[in-house]
Each structure stands twice: as structure tokens, then as C-alpha cells.
Amino acid sequence: MDIPFAPSVEEAERLAGAIRDFFDRLPAINTPHVAGRLPLFKKEYRSGLFHWLHRTSVLATMAAGSLHHKLPVFQGADVHGPEVRVVWKSTDSLGRLGVILRVIDDARAVIILRHPCGYISSVLRGEAQRKFVSSVPASEDYGLMQILLDTADPSSRAPSVEQMRQFHPVERMAWIWVLLNQKARRDTAGDGRCAIIRYEDICLQPIEKVKELFSFFGLGWSTQTLEFIKTSTLVSQARGLDRITQSEHRYYSVFKDPVRAAEKWKSEMKSEDIERVYRVLRQSDLIRLYPESELQCTSTAVDC
């Protein structure tokens, strides 16, 4: 996307052309990374034959990828048709959200807010497994930190990049989380088209919370959706037997025990690192979303 990582909302008019161009192209993107992921679901706008062709194309693309070849994915549908609702998931456009909503009038958005310790633990695990494209650790991306500091509220207590360099890596990552989420909340404040929900709340009540999100987006609820949620979170029903599927250990797997996934950081992070995170979080009003009392919760006391 040819749009700054964290632009000011005042830049919306200047960036409008690039944003509209990106969204016009979005439905037709057929690269394996975007359109070649499993599992696949039947769509009302794709016939049975074209669903089969689409699935065959995805499997062929995966096979080619294992041999270091790239094939486009056959969509098998008019992705620009009026009956198609485009759902776009992004892990790096949080800082752009306010500008995007000011340009794309008929869009709705949801910010899925993850506990800062969960975010940091996940990033560190992904870096250790070399799951990310960037070779620069998040805790050492001072260019990103400067971008976020340049867009920070003048009244914030954010340190300078020079001060950041003296901090522990976990503290620097905590500041990235705080600055990025503060910007997203500030840029979307009062916009009824944007909802905010905690990742942990979805993990505790996946069916109920996803139903709420579907309603917010104006999407119909189907048996296919319900069955997938049940299947993908099935391990949670057998936690007492400690049955964890092999796929659950994969970094990007959608088949996980949701509560275990949400609270994994509690067993992965050192107590001193958790305190470092909260030392930063106490300097932001975001701590109201993750009060320190929640640190007492455990995966066996999900109703605390």
C-alpha cells in the first residue's frame, strides 16, 4: 500500500486518490499470500462448479509454492459484483485507519485490541521463528518509533527516540503498542462506523462476540460460520484432557484453544517484563482496558 504508515487525519484529502485506488484493486488481488489461504468456505456468489475450481486453484498454488513457484489464484467469481462484500484484514494499517475512514464512506471497521503483553509475546515468538519479512526486530525499529512519536498527542507522556534507545526492548515494544493504539482510538473517536473489541473477550466468548461483529457489519449469520467457530475452537472443550492438536502449535493457525492462546503470554513472559509493560501502560489511559487486576486471572478461571 502506497500510503504512509501513520498519516495525520489532516492528510486524508491528499491521500484520497491512493486510498481509493488501493480499495478498487483490493477485491481482485489473487496472490497466494492473500487469496490462497485455507480453509475455504462456500460463497453465495460462487456456484458449486466455481467453488470446486477455486479450491483446486488454491491447492495447485500451494503445491507450486512448495516448489518455489508462484501461481495466481483463480477467484471463480465477479469479485466486483454488488453482491460481494469485501472483508479486509490488516495487521499493519492501524495507524492509517482514521484516514481510510475519512475517504471510504461506505466502510465499517473493527479494531481488535490485544493485551500489550500478548502482542509483545506473539511478536517475540514470531521473530524467533522467523515468521516476518522484516529482518529488523520490532524493538529496534527506531524509524517506526519516530513516525509514531511524530503523530502522538502533544499532551502525551511519550519519550523521545533518544530516550527509547536507553529502554529495555520490551519497554520499547510496549511504547509502540501504546502509541499506535492511542492514534487509532484518537483518529476514530466518535465514528459510529468503527468498533473496538478486545481480542481476549472474543477468545472467551467466540460465538457470542463474532455474532455481535457480524451484526455490526450487516452480515448474515449462517450455519457454516457457526460450525467453523465450533470446529476451530474445539480444543477448548477438551482442555481438561490437555488435547492440543498439532495445528494449534503453528504460528498462523486458526485452529487454537482461544483461552490458551489469549493467555499464553502469562507463561511465556518473565514477571519483570510484565512489570516493564505495565510501567509504560500506566502512562496511558489505555490501562483502563487492561487494568492490573486482570493479571490475577488464569486460564483456569476464565470468568474472573
C-alpha positions as CSV (number, residue, x, y, z in Angstrom):
1,M,0.0,0.0,0.0
2,D,1.5,3.3,-1.1
3,I,0.2,5.2,1.9
4,P,2.2,6.3,5.0
5,F,2.2,4.0,8.0
6,A,0.7,6.5,10.3
7,P,-0.6,9.6,8.4
8,S,-2.3,12.5,10.1
9,V,-6.1,12.7,9.5
10,E,-5.5,16.1,8.0
11,E,-3.8,14.3,5.1
12,A,-6.9,12.5,4.1
13,E,-7.7,14.7,1.1
14,R,-4.1,14.4,-0.2
15,L,-4.1,10.6,0.2
16,A,-7.6,10.1,-1.1
17,G,-6.6,9.1,-4.6
18,A,-4.1,6.4,-3.4
19,I,-6.6,5.1,-0.9
20,R,-9.4,4.7,-3.4
21,D,-7.1,3.1,-5.9
22,F,-6.0,0.6,-3.3
23,F,-9.6,-0.3,-2.4
24,D,-10.6,-0.5,-6.0
25,R,-7.8,-3.1,-6.6
26,L,-8.3,-5.0,-3.3
27,P,-11.1,-7.4,-4.4
28,A,-9.1,-8.7,-7.4
29,I,-5.8,-9.4,-5.6
30,N,-5.1,-13.0,-6.3
31,T,-1.7,-13.6,-4.9
32,P,-1.2,-16.8,-2.9
33,H,-0.4,-14.9,0.3
34,V,-3.8,-13.0,0.1
35,A,-6.1,-15.4,-1.7
36,G,-4.6,-18.8,-1.3
37,R,-5.2,-19.5,2.4
38,L,-7.1,-22.4,3.9
39,P,-9.7,-23.2,5.0
40,L,-12.1,-22.2,2.2
41,F,-15.8,-21.5,2.5
42,K,-18.7,-21.8,0.1
43,K,-19.9,-18.4,-1.1
44,E,-23.4,-17.5,-2.3
45,Y,-21.9,-15.6,-5.2
46,R,-19.8,-18.6,-6.4
47,S,-21.5,-21.7,-7.9
48,G,-20.7,-25.2,-6.9
49,L,-18.6,-25.7,-10.0
50,F,-16.7,-22.5,-9.5
51,H,-16.2,-23.3,-5.8
52,W,-14.5,-26.5,-6.9
53,L,-12.4,-24.7,-9.4
54,H,-11.4,-22.1,-6.8
55,R,-10.4,-24.8,-4.3
56,T,-8.4,-26.7,-7.0
57,S,-6.6,-23.5,-7.9
58,V,-5.7,-22.8,-4.3
59,L,-4.4,-26.3,-3.8
60,A,-2.4,-26.0,-7.0
61,T,-1.0,-22.7,-5.9
62,M,0.1,-24.2,-2.5
63,A,1.8,-27.1,-4.3
64,A,3.6,-24.7,-6.6
65,G,4.7,-22.6,-3.7
66,S,6.3,-25.6,-2.1
67,L,8.5,-25.8,-5.2
68,H,9.2,-22.1,-5.0
69,H,6.9,-21.2,-7.9
70,K,4.1,-18.6,-7.8
71,L,0.7,-19.1,-9.4
72,P,-2.2,-16.7,-9.3
73,V,-5.4,-17.9,-7.5
74,F,-8.5,-18.4,-9.7
75,Q,-11.2,-16.4,-8.0
76,G,-14.1,-18.1,-9.8
77,A,-16.4,-15.1,-9.3
78,D,-17.0,-11.5,-10.3
79,V,-15.4,-10.0,-7.2
80,H,-16.6,-6.6,-8.2
81,G,-20.2,-7.6,-8.2
82,P,-22.7,-5.8,-6.0
83,E,-23.5,-9.0,-4.0
84,V,-19.9,-9.3,-2.9
85,R,-18.9,-7.8,0.5
86,V,-15.2,-7.3,0.7
87,V,-13.7,-8.0,4.1
88,W,-10.1,-6.9,4.5
89,K,-7.9,-7.9,7.4
90,S,-4.7,-5.9,8.1
91,T,-2.0,-6.2,10.7
92,D,-0.2,-3.1,9.8
93,S,-2.8,-0.4,8.9
94,L,-4.0,0.5,12.4
95,G,-2.2,3.9,12.1
96,R,-3.9,4.5,8.7
97,L,-7.5,3.7,9.9
98,G,-8.6,7.2,10.6
99,V,-7.5,8.5,7.2
100,I,-9.1,5.5,5.4
101,L,-12.5,6.0,7.1
102,R,-12.4,9.7,6.1
103,V,-12.0,8.6,2.5
104,I,-14.1,5.4,2.1
105,D,-17.6,6.5,3.1
106,D,-19.3,3.1,2.9
107,A,-16.7,1.2,5.0
108,R,-17.0,-0.2,8.5
109,A,-14.1,-1.2,10.7
110,V,-13.3,-3.1,13.8
111,I,-10.2,-2.6,15.9
112,I,-9.3,-5.9,17.6
113,L,-7.3,-4.8,20.6
114,R,-4.9,-7.4,22.1
115,H,-3.3,-7.2,25.5
116,P,0.1,-5.5,25.2
117,C,1.8,-8.4,26.8
118,G,0.0,-10.8,24.4
119,Y,1.1,-8.6,21.5
120,I,4.7,-8.5,22.6
121,S,4.9,-12.2,23.4
122,S,3.5,-13.0,20.0
123,V,5.9,-10.7,18.1
124,L,8.9,-12.1,20.0
125,R,7.8,-15.7,19.2
126,G,7.2,-14.8,15.6
127,E,10.7,-13.2,15.3
128,A,12.3,-16.2,16.9
129,Q,10.6,-18.4,14.4
130,R,11.5,-16.0,11.5
131,K,7.8,-15.6,10.5
132,F,8.1,-12.0,9.5
133,V,9.5,-10.4,6.4
134,S,11.5,-7.6,8.2
135,S,14.9,-8.5,9.4
136,V,14.8,-5.7,11.9
137,P,13.4,-6.7,15.4
138,A,10.4,-4.6,16.4
139,S,12.2,-3.4,19.5
140,E,14.9,-1.9,17.3
141,D,12.7,-0.3,14.6
142,Y,13.6,3.3,15.6
143,G,12.2,4.7,12.3
144,L,8.8,3.3,13.2
145,M,9.1,4.7,16.7
146,Q,9.9,8.2,15.3
147,I,6.9,8.0,13.0
148,L,4.6,7.2,15.8
149,L,6.1,9.9,18.1
150,D,5.6,12.5,15.3
151,T,1.9,11.7,15.3
152,A,1.5,11.4,19.1
153,D,-0.8,13.7,21.0
154,P,1.3,16.7,22.2
155,S,-0.1,16.1,25.7
156,S,1.1,12.5,25.9
157,R,4.0,11.5,28.1
158,A,5.8,9.7,25.3
159,P,9.6,9.7,25.5
160,S,11.9,10.7,22.6
161,V,13.6,8.2,20.4
162,E,16.8,9.0,22.1
163,Q,15.3,8.1,25.4
164,M,13.8,5.0,23.9
165,R,17.2,3.7,22.9
166,Q,18.1,3.5,26.6
167,F,15.0,1.4,27.5
168,H,14.7,-2.3,27.7
169,P,13.5,-3.9,24.4
170,V,10.2,-4.9,26.0
171,E,9.6,-1.3,27.1
172,R,10.2,-0.1,23.6
173,M,7.7,-2.6,22.2
174,A,5.1,-1.5,24.9
175,W,5.5,2.1,23.7
176,I,4.9,1.1,20.1
177,W,1.7,-0.7,21.2
178,V,0.6,2.3,23.2
179,L,1.4,5.0,20.6
180,L,-0.2,3.0,17.8
181,N,-3.4,2.2,19.6
182,Q,-3.7,5.7,21.0
183,K,-3.6,7.1,17.5
184,A,-6.2,4.7,16.2
185,R,-8.6,5.5,19.1
186,R,-8.0,9.2,18.7
187,D,-8.5,9.1,14.9
188,T,-11.7,7.1,15.0
189,A,-13.2,8.7,18.2
190,G,-16.9,9.4,17.7
191,D,-17.1,7.5,14.4
192,G,-20.0,5.0,14.6
193,R,-18.6,3.1,11.7
194,C,-15.7,1.9,13.8
195,A,-16.0,-0.6,16.7
196,I,-13.4,-1.6,19.2
197,I,-13.3,-5.0,20.8
198,R,-10.7,-6.8,23.0
199,Y,-9.2,-9.9,21.5
200,E,-9.4,-11.6,24.9
201,D,-13.2,-11.1,25.0
202,I,-13.6,-12.8,21.6
203,C,-11.5,-15.7,22.9
204,L,-13.7,-16.1,26.0
205,Q,-17.0,-15.9,24.0
206,P,-16.1,-16.6,20.4
207,I,-19.7,-17.4,19.2
208,E,-21.4,-14.5,21.0
209,K,-18.8,-11.9,20.1
210,V,-18.5,-12.9,16.5
211,K,-22.3,-12.7,16.2
212,E,-22.1,-9.1,17.5
213,L,-19.4,-8.3,14.9
214,F,-21.5,-9.8,12.1
215,S,-24.4,-7.7,13.2
216,F,-22.3,-4.6,13.3
217,F,-21.1,-5.3,9.7
218,G,-24.6,-6.1,8.5
219,L,-23.5,-9.7,7.6
220,G,-25.9,-12.6,7.8
221,W,-25.3,-15.4,10.3
222,S,-25.0,-18.9,8.8
223,T,-24.7,-22.5,10.0
224,Q,-21.4,-22.6,8.1
225,T,-20.0,-19.8,10.2
226,L,-21.2,-21.4,13.5
227,E,-19.8,-24.8,12.6
228,F,-16.4,-23.3,11.7
229,I,-16.2,-21.4,15.0
230,K,-17.1,-24.6,16.9
231,T,-14.5,-26.7,15.0
232,S,-11.7,-24.2,15.1
233,T,-12.1,-23.7,18.9
234,L,-12.9,-27.4,19.7
235,V,-9.7,-27.9,21.7
236,S,-11.1,-25.6,24.3
237,Q,-13.8,-28.1,25.1
238,A,-11.1,-30.7,25.9
239,R,-8.7,-28.5,27.9
240,G,-9.1,-30.8,30.9
241,L,-7.7,-33.7,28.9
242,D,-4.9,-31.5,27.6
243,R,-5.7,-32.4,24.0
244,I,-3.9,-30.0,21.7
245,T,-3.9,-30.6,18.0
246,Q,-0.7,-30.4,16.1
247,S,-2.1,-27.5,14.0
248,E,-2.6,-25.4,17.2
249,H,1.2,-25.1,17.5
250,R,1.6,-23.4,14.1
251,Y,2.1,-19.7,14.4
252,Y,-0.6,-18.6,12.0
253,S,-3.1,-21.5,12.6
254,V,-6.7,-20.6,13.1
255,F,-7.3,-23.8,15.0
256,K,-6.5,-23.0,18.6
257,D,-7.8,-23.2,22.1
258,P,-8.8,-19.5,22.3
259,V,-8.4,-19.0,26.0
260,R,-5.0,-20.7,25.9
261,A,-4.0,-18.5,23.0
262,A,-5.1,-15.3,24.8
263,E,-3.3,-16.1,28.0
264,K,-0.2,-17.8,26.6
265,W,1.9,-14.7,27.4
266,K,1.4,-15.3,31.2
267,S,3.6,-18.4,31.0
268,E,5.9,-17.1,28.3
269,M,6.9,-13.7,29.8
270,K,9.0,-13.1,32.8
271,S,7.4,-11.2,35.7
272,E,9.9,-8.4,35.3
273,D,9.0,-8.0,31.7
274,I,5.3,-7.9,32.5
275,E,6.1,-5.1,35.0
276,R,8.0,-3.3,32.3
277,V,4.9,-3.4,30.1
278,Y,2.7,-2.1,32.9
279,R,5.2,0.7,33.7
280,V,4.5,2.0,30.2
281,L,0.8,1.2,30.2
282,R,0.3,3.2,33.4
283,Q,1.2,6.3,31.5
284,S,-1.7,5.9,29.1
285,D,-5.5,5.8,29.6
286,L,-5.4,2.5,27.7
287,I,-4.7,0.9,31.1
288,R,-8.5,1.1,31.7
289,L,-8.9,-1.6,29.1
290,Y,-6.4,-3.8,30.8
291,P,-6.4,-3.0,34.5
292,E,-3.7,-4.7,36.6
293,S,-6.4,-6.6,38.5
294,E,-6.7,-8.8,35.4
295,L,-3.2,-10.1,35.9
296,Q,-4.7,-12.3,38.6
297,C,-6.8,-14.1,36.0
298,T,-5.6,-17.5,34.9
299,S,-6.6,-19.8,32.1
300,T,-8.5,-22.0,34.6
301,A,-10.5,-19.0,35.9
302,V,-11.9,-17.7,32.7
303,D,-14.8,-15.9,34.4
304,C,-12.7,-13.7,36.7
